[in-house]
């Protein structure tokens, strides 16, 4: 089966299931494949439960701190 992955409004792929497992995905990523009506959150696709999900951590830094963090 071929999967398309949508991250931050950018469509990537096509990928097979093994490639998705290697890449890792975030719980906020959307996926589409044959049989799905529309882009669907990874967490709602039963047959992708074996794909490792990367949990993003929110940064407590301000945008200015993140932009200029290279100066430290």
N, C-alpha and C positions, 0 to 999 in steps of 0.2 A: 504494500500500500504506500502511496505517496502522500506526504504531509507538507503543508505550507505553514510557516510560523510567522506570526505577526508580533513584532516587538517595537514598542514606541512608534507605532504607525508605519513601520517599514516592514514590507513583506520579504521574507527570506525563504529559500528552498528552491526546489523540492528536496525533501529529506526522507530517508527511510527511517524506520524505528531505531535501528542501531546508531545512526548518526545523531538522532535526537538524544539518545542515552549518553553519547559521548560529549555532546555540546552542553548538556544540562539546560534546564529551562527555569524560568521564574514562574511563580504561581500566578502572576499577572499577565503572562504571555497568552496569546490567543492562537488557536490552531484551526486549520480547516483541512478536511480531506473528504474524499468521496463518501457520501452517506450523511455528512453533516449539512444542515440547511444553511448555516451562517458561521461566521467566526465564533468560536466557543472558547471560554476560559479552559485552560489545561485541567484545572481541578474538577471540571464537569464532564470530562471525557473518560468514561469507565475503562476503555481499552488502552489508555495511556498511563495507568496507575504505576507501572513499573519504571517509568521514566523519572530519573532523579530530579527533584525540584530544588533550585537554589533559592534560599530565603534571603531576600535583601534586607540589609540593616539600614535603618534610617540614621543619617548623620545628624548630630546635634550642632554641627558647625553652621554658621551663617553662610550665605552665598559668597560674601566677600572673603571669608576665611577659606572656603574651598577654592575659589579662583586664585588666590594668592598663596596657597599652601606651599608652592614650590620655592618660595623665598626663605623658608625656614632652614 
